[in-house]
Amino acid sequence: MTTYSTDRLWEEVVYVAYYLHWSHAEILDLDHATRATVIDGIGRIHQQLD
């Protein structure tokens, strides 16, 4: 199992919470791969809006 820093996890949680208004628990319930897919999707949408 690969782990990464607590700081990086918080960055992901804050990013998803800010854009999707999901709760801390909802975001942490996602596995890393799913959370990464959600973050990539948010980024693509954000780029299209710019």
C-alpha positions as CSV (number, residue, x, y, z in Angstrom):
1,M,0.0,0.0,0.0
2,T,1.3,3.4,-1.0
3,T,0.8,6.4,1.4
4,Y,1.4,10.0,1.0
5,S,1.6,13.0,3.3
6,T,-1.1,14.2,5.5
7,D,-0.6,17.7,4.0
8,R,-1.4,16.3,0.5
9,L,-4.5,14.5,1.8
10,W,-5.7,17.8,3.3
11,E,-5.1,19.6,0.0
12,E,-7.3,17.0,-1.7
13,V,-10.0,17.2,0.9
14,V,-10.1,21.0,0.8
15,Y,-10.2,21.1,-3.0
16,V,-13.1,18.7,-3.3
17,A,-15.0,20.3,-0.4
18,Y,-14.6,23.7,-1.9
19,Y,-15.8,22.8,-5.4
20,L,-18.4,20.1,-4.6
21,H,-19.4,21.1,-1.1
22,W,-19.0,17.5,0.1
23,S,-18.4,16.8,3.7
24,H,-15.1,15.7,5.2
25,A,-16.5,12.2,5.8
26,E,-17.8,11.9,2.3
27,I,-14.5,12.8,0.8
28,L,-12.5,10.5,3.1
29,D,-14.8,7.6,2.3
30,L,-13.5,7.7,-1.3
31,D,-10.6,5.5,-2.1
32,H,-7.5,7.3,-3.4
33,A,-8.1,6.3,-7.1
34,T,-11.7,7.6,-7.0
35,R,-10.7,10.8,-5.2
36,A,-7.9,11.4,-7.8
37,T,-10.5,10.9,-10.6
38,V,-12.9,13.4,-9.0
39,I,-10.0,15.9,-8.5
40,D,-9.0,15.5,-12.2
41,G,-12.6,16.1,-13.3
42,I,-12.9,19.2,-11.2
43,G,-9.6,20.5,-12.8
44,R,-10.8,19.8,-16.3
45,I,-14.1,21.7,-15.7
46,H,-12.2,24.5,-14.1
47,Q,-9.9,24.8,-17.1
48,Q,-12.8,24.8,-19.5
49,L,-14.4,27.7,-17.6
50,D,-11.2,29.8,-17.8
